Amino acid sequence: MQPPPPAAAAPAVRWLQVSQEDAGQRLDNFLIRHLKGVPKTHVYRIIRSGEVRINKGRCAADTRVQAGDTVRLPPVRVAEKAPDAVAAPAREFPILFEDEAFIALDKPAGVAVHGGSGVSFGVIEQLRRARPQAKFLELVHRLDRETSGILLVAKKRSALKALQDQFRERSTGKTYLALVQGSWPANKKVIDTPLHKYLLPDGERRVRTTTADAPDAMTALTLVQLRQSLPPRALQGLPAMSLLEVTIKTGRTHQIRVHLSSQGHGIVGDDKYGDFALNKRLPKQGLGRMFLHAWRLRLNHPVTGESLTLLAALPPELAQFVPSTHTDIDTE
């Protein structure tokens, strides 16, 4: 009689040292790379629970790891891939700019930038599947799932670090087009209100405004320029609206959505912070998504240092919702 196979050793706490090559990455990306086979939903869960520590301190998914940091990993068991797991399909996305260093693509609304938190795959997984020969493809930054527009993907680690340094040092110019409910006052140009992240009972992430002296308050600065005032459309049951150019100087989670909502002008179609009664009427008027689009990005090329301005025109489903007299949305 054959003896039973030895039981697998129980997983134990691990400690990872951050190398110079990994420096500057977001913690979630760092863990996903080092915990192959661990579902991304579990990676985010152990970060939120506080089981992951950097130098013995609590941290968040967007914390940047630095060379020499010690990252504590709780016991995690690497799961075998389920036979019915959904594989990411190969997919290319509209390209706004590409060279040997990075890609600027035009992300459609409704597509997550990466898998995790209940999403099997996102832009980056699909792009990697479409380009199996690519040795390196990493997200430089993020966009909300329902936000369309410019998204950067690095093709070299050096480019990733250089671009992320620009975002972190606020030397990029990220401007969005947002349609909000109501008449935005033209003299309201700056929103400088700290934000606080929290979780709903079901674990879903939310953000609210807070005071500078509140625990865990995050500074957040948003610049707003009124681009066009849209009168009420009584026949469609739509109120007055305002098309805004919104430039963020900090990249906080849901920053634009929460800042605009806090001023009484929620983004049209926003199912988290907008006007829910209005949102119910929008699909009948041809708008089935949130009206927020990453329109313009100014940055320095990560290799040459050349100043670049990238533009992504409003997608058709947004352009058709604003009056046809507004024809310069895809230009400077």
C-alpha positions as CSV (number, residue, x, y, z in Angstrom):
1,M,0.0,0.0,0.0
2,Q,1.5,3.3,-1.1
3,P,1.8,5.9,1.6
4,P,-0.3,9.1,1.1
5,P,1.5,12.0,-0.5
6,P,2.9,14.5,1.9
7,A,0.5,17.4,2.7
8,A,1.4,20.6,1.1
9,A,3.1,23.0,3.4
10,A,0.8,25.7,4.8
11,P,1.6,29.1,3.3
12,A,3.6,31.4,5.6
13,V,4.3,35.1,5.9
14,R,6.8,36.3,3.3
15,W,8.9,39.4,3.1
16,L,9.9,40.9,-0.2
17,Q,12.7,43.4,-0.7
18,V,12.0,46.0,-3.4
19,S,14.7,46.1,-6.0
20,Q,15.9,49.2,-7.9
21,E,14.1,47.9,-11.0
22,D,10.8,47.7,-9.1
23,A,11.1,51.1,-7.5
24,G,8.3,53.6,-8.3
25,Q,5.6,50.9,-9.1
26,R,2.2,51.0,-7.4
27,L,1.9,48.5,-4.7
28,D,-0.9,46.6,-6.4
29,N,1.1,46.2,-9.6
30,F,4.2,45.1,-7.6
31,L,2.1,42.4,-5.8
32,I,0.4,41.2,-8.9
33,R,3.8,40.6,-10.5
34,H,5.2,38.8,-7.5
35,L,2.1,36.7,-6.6
36,K,1.6,34.8,-9.9
37,G,-1.5,32.6,-9.6
38,V,-3.1,34.7,-6.8
39,P,-6.4,36.2,-8.1
40,K,-6.3,39.9,-8.4
41,T,-9.4,40.2,-6.3
42,H,-7.5,38.6,-3.4
43,V,-4.5,40.9,-3.9
44,Y,-6.7,43.9,-3.5
45,R,-8.5,42.3,-0.5
46,I,-5.3,41.7,1.5
47,I,-4.2,45.3,0.8
48,R,-7.5,46.7,2.0
49,S,-7.5,44.5,5.1
50,G,-4.1,45.9,6.2
51,E,-2.4,42.5,6.0
52,V,0.2,43.9,3.5
53,R,2.7,46.2,5.1
54,I,5.5,48.3,3.8
55,N,8.3,48.8,6.3
56,K,5.8,47.6,9.0
57,G,3.4,50.4,8.1
58,R,-0.1,50.3,6.6
59,C,-0.4,51.1,2.9
60,A,-2.8,51.5,0.0
61,A,-3.0,50.0,-3.4
62,D,-1.7,53.2,-5.0
63,T,1.3,53.5,-2.6
64,R,4.5,53.7,-4.6
65,V,7.2,51.2,-3.5
66,Q,10.8,52.4,-3.3
67,A,14.1,50.6,-3.6
68,G,15.0,49.0,-0.3
69,D,11.4,48.8,1.0
70,T,10.4,45.7,2.8
71,V,7.0,44.4,1.9
72,R,5.2,42.0,4.2
73,L,2.9,39.5,2.5
74,P,0.4,37.5,4.5
75,P,0.1,33.7,3.9
76,V,-1.5,33.3,0.5
77,R,-2.1,30.1,-1.4
78,V,-1.4,30.2,-5.1
79,A,-4.6,29.0,-6.8
80,E,-4.6,26.7,-9.8
81,K,-6.3,28.4,-12.7
82,A,-9.9,27.2,-12.9
83,P,-10.6,25.3,-16.1
84,D,-13.5,27.6,-16.9
85,A,-11.7,30.8,-16.1
86,V,-12.3,33.5,-18.7
87,A,-9.1,34.1,-20.7
88,A,-8.5,37.7,-21.9
89,P,-9.3,37.9,-25.7
90,A,-6.7,39.5,-27.9
91,R,-7.7,43.1,-28.6
92,E,-6.0,46.2,-30.0
93,F,-7.3,49.7,-29.1
94,P,-7.3,52.9,-31.2
95,I,-3.8,54.3,-31.1
96,L,-3.2,58.0,-30.6
97,F,0.6,57.7,-30.5
98,E,3.2,54.9,-30.4
99,D,6.9,54.5,-30.5
100,E,9.5,52.2,-29.0
101,A,8.9,53.7,-25.5
102,F,5.2,53.9,-24.9
103,I,1.7,53.7,-26.4
104,A,-1.1,56.3,-26.0
105,L,-4.4,54.6,-26.7
106,D,-8.0,55.8,-26.8
107,K,-9.8,53.7,-24.2
108,P,-13.5,53.1,-24.8
109,A,-15.9,53.5,-21.9
110,G,-17.1,50.3,-20.2
111,V,-13.7,48.7,-20.3
112,A,-11.6,48.3,-17.1
113,V,-7.9,49.2,-17.5
114,H,-7.0,45.9,-15.7
115,G,-8.6,42.8,-14.3
116,G,-9.5,42.5,-10.6
117,S,-12.4,43.4,-8.2
118,G,-14.8,41.3,-10.1
119,V,-13.4,42.0,-13.6
120,S,-11.8,39.1,-15.3
121,F,-9.6,41.2,-17.6
122,G,-9.1,44.7,-18.8
123,V,-7.2,46.8,-21.4
124,I,-3.7,45.6,-20.4
125,E,-4.5,41.9,-20.4
126,Q,-6.2,42.2,-23.8
127,L,-3.3,44.2,-25.2
128,R,-0.7,41.7,-24.0
129,R,-2.7,38.9,-25.5
130,A,-2.8,40.8,-28.8
131,R,0.9,41.4,-28.7
132,P,2.5,38.2,-27.5
133,Q,5.9,39.3,-28.8
134,A,6.0,42.3,-26.6
135,K,8.4,41.8,-23.7
136,F,7.1,44.6,-21.6
137,L,3.6,46.3,-21.4
138,E,2.6,48.1,-18.2
139,L,-0.1,50.6,-17.4
140,V,1.4,54.1,-16.6
141,H,-1.8,55.3,-14.9
142,R,-5.5,54.5,-14.6
143,L,-8.9,55.6,-15.8
144,D,-12.2,54.6,-14.3
145,R,-14.0,51.9,-16.1
146,E,-16.7,54.2,-17.4
147,T,-14.3,57.0,-18.4
148,S,-13.1,57.1,-22.0
149,G,-10.0,58.7,-23.5
150,I,-6.2,58.8,-23.3
151,L,-4.5,55.9,-21.5
152,L,-0.7,55.4,-21.5
153,V,1.0,52.0,-21.6
154,A,4.8,51.8,-21.2
155,K,6.8,49.5,-23.5
156,K,10.0,49.8,-21.4
157,R,10.6,49.9,-17.7
158,S,12.7,53.0,-18.0
159,A,9.8,54.7,-19.8
160,L,7.3,53.5,-17.2
161,K,9.4,55.1,-14.4
162,A,10.0,58.3,-16.3
163,L,6.3,58.8,-17.1
164,Q,5.1,57.8,-13.6
165,D,7.6,60.3,-12.2
166,Q,6.0,63.0,-14.3
167,F,2.5,62.1,-13.0
168,R,3.7,62.0,-9.4
169,E,5.5,65.3,-9.7
170,R,2.4,66.9,-11.3
171,S,4.4,68.0,-14.4
172,T,1.8,66.5,-16.8
173,G,-1.4,68.3,-17.8
174,K,-4.4,66.0,-17.7
175,T,-7.6,67.7,-19.0
176,Y,-11.0,66.0,-19.2
177,L,-14.2,67.0,-20.8
178,A,-17.2,66.6,-18.4
179,L,-20.8,67.4,-18.9
180,V,-22.5,68.4,-15.6
181,Q,-26.0,69.1,-14.5
182,G,-26.9,72.8,-14.0
183,S,-25.3,76.1,-15.0
184,W,-21.7,76.1,-13.9
185,P,-20.6,79.6,-12.7
186,A,-17.9,80.9,-15.0
187,N,-15.9,82.4,-12.2
188,K,-15.7,79.1,-10.3
189,K,-12.3,77.9,-11.5
190,V,-10.6,76.1,-8.6
191,I,-11.7,73.3,-6.3
192,D,-9.2,72.7,-3.6
193,T,-11.0,70.3,-1.2
194,P,-9.4,67.2,0.4
195,L,-10.8,63.8,-0.2
196,H,-11.3,60.7,1.9
197,K,-11.6,57.1,0.6
198,Y,-13.9,54.6,2.4
199,L,-15.7,51.3,1.7
200,L,-19.4,50.6,1.6
201,P,-20.6,47.5,3.6
202,D,-20.4,45.4,0.5
203,G,-16.7,46.4,0.0
204,E,-17.3,48.8,-2.9
205,R,-15.0,51.8,-2.9
206,R,-16.3,55.3,-2.5
207,V,-14.8,58.8,-2.0
208,R,-16.1,61.9,-0.3
209,T,-14.9,65.4,0.5
210,T,-13.5,66.1,3.9
211,T,-11.5,68.7,5.8
212,A,-7.7,69.2,5.8
213,D,-7.4,68.1,9.4
214,A,-9.4,64.9,9.1
215,P,-7.6,61.6,9.4
216,D,-6.5,60.1,6.1
217,A,-7.4,63.4,4.2
218,M,-5.8,63.5,0.8
219,T,-5.1,66.9,-0.8
220,A,-6.9,67.2,-4.2
221,L,-6.7,70.1,-6.6
222,T,-9.0,70.5,-9.6
223,L,-9.1,73.3,-12.1
224,V,-12.3,74.0,-14.1
225,Q,-13.0,76.1,-17.2
226,L,-16.5,76.5,-18.5
227,R,-16.5,75.6,-22.2
228,Q,-20.2,75.7,-23.1
229,S,-23.5,76.4,-21.4
230,L,-26.3,74.2,-22.7
231,P,-29.9,75.5,-22.2
232,P,-32.7,73.2,-20.8
233,R,-34.2,70.8,-23.4
234,A,-37.7,70.8,-22.2
235,L,-39.0,68.5,-24.9
236,Q,-36.6,65.8,-23.8
237,G,-37.1,66.6,-20.1
238,L,-33.4,67.6,-19.7
239,P,-32.2,70.5,-17.4
240,A,-29.6,73.1,-18.2
241,M,-26.1,71.5,-18.4
242,S,-22.5,72.7,-18.7
243,L,-19.7,71.3,-20.7
244,L,-16.4,71.8,-18.7
245,E,-12.7,71.4,-19.3
246,V,-11.4,69.9,-16.1
247,T,-7.7,69.7,-15.4
248,I,-6.5,67.7,-12.4
249,K,-3.3,68.6,-10.5
250,T,-3.6,65.5,-8.3
251,G,-4.6,62.1,-9.4
252,R,-7.0,60.9,-6.6
253,T,-9.5,58.2,-7.0
254,H,-12.8,59.6,-8.4
255,Q,-11.4,63.1,-7.9
256,I,-13.2,64.8,-10.7
257,R,-16.5,63.0,-10.0
258,V,-16.5,63.9,-6.3
259,H,-15.2,67.4,-6.7
260,L,-17.9,68.4,-9.3
261,S,-20.6,66.7,-7.3
262,S,-19.6,68.5,-4.1
263,Q,-20.3,71.8,-5.9
264,G,-23.9,70.6,-6.7
265,H,-23.0,69.8,-10.4
266,G,-22.7,66.1,-10.7
267,I,-21.5,64.6,-13.9
268,V,-24.3,63.6,-16.2
269,G,-24.6,59.8,-16.2
270,D,-22.5,59.2,-13.1
271,D,-24.1,56.3,-11.3
272,K,-22.1,56.8,-8.1
273,Y,-22.1,60.6,-7.4
274,G,-24.6,62.0,-10.0
275,D,-28.3,62.7,-10.1
276,F,-29.9,59.3,-10.1
277,A,-33.3,60.6,-11.3
278,L,-31.7,62.4,-14.2
279,N,-29.6,59.3,-15.0
280,K,-32.7,57.2,-15.5
281,R,-33.9,59.5,-18.3
282,L,-30.6,59.7,-20.2
283,P,-30.7,56.3,-22.1
284,K,-33.9,57.4,-23.8
285,Q,-32.1,60.5,-25.0
286,G,-29.2,58.5,-26.4
287,L,-26.7,58.7,-23.5
288,G,-26.1,55.3,-21.8
289,R,-22.9,56.2,-20.0
290,M,-21.1,58.8,-17.8
291,F,-20.1,61.9,-19.7
292,L,-16.4,62.0,-18.7
293,H,-13.6,61.8,-21.3
294,A,-9.9,62.1,-20.9
295,W,-9.4,64.5,-23.7
296,R,-6.0,66.1,-23.6
297,L,-2.6,65.1,-22.1
298,R,0.5,67.2,-22.1
299,L,3.8,65.5,-21.1
300,N,7.4,65.2,-21.9
301,H,8.6,62.2,-23.9
302,P,10.2,59.8,-21.5
303,V,13.3,59.3,-23.7
304,T,13.8,62.4,-25.8
305,G,12.2,65.0,-23.4
306,E,10.3,66.4,-26.3
307,S,7.0,68.2,-25.2
308,L,4.0,66.3,-26.5
309,T,0.3,67.1,-26.5
310,L,-2.0,64.2,-27.1
311,L,-5.7,64.6,-28.0
312,A,-8.6,62.1,-28.1
313,A,-11.7,63.4,-29.8
314,L,-15.1,62.9,-28.0
315,P,-16.5,59.5,-28.9
316,P,-19.7,59.6,-31.0
317,E,-22.0,58.7,-28.1
318,L,-20.9,61.8,-26.2
319,A,-20.5,64.1,-29.2
320,Q,-24.1,63.5,-30.4
321,F,-25.4,64.5,-27.0
322,V,-24.1,68.0,-27.1
323,P,-25.4,70.5,-29.7
324,S,-24.0,70.1,-33.2
325,T,-22.9,73.8,-33.1
326,H,-20.0,72.8,-30.9
327,T,-17.5,71.6,-33.5
328,D,-14.1,72.3,-31.9
329,I,-14.0,69.7,-29.2
330,D,-11.2,67.7,-30.8
331,T,-8.9,70.7,-31.3
332,E,-6.9,73.0,-29.1
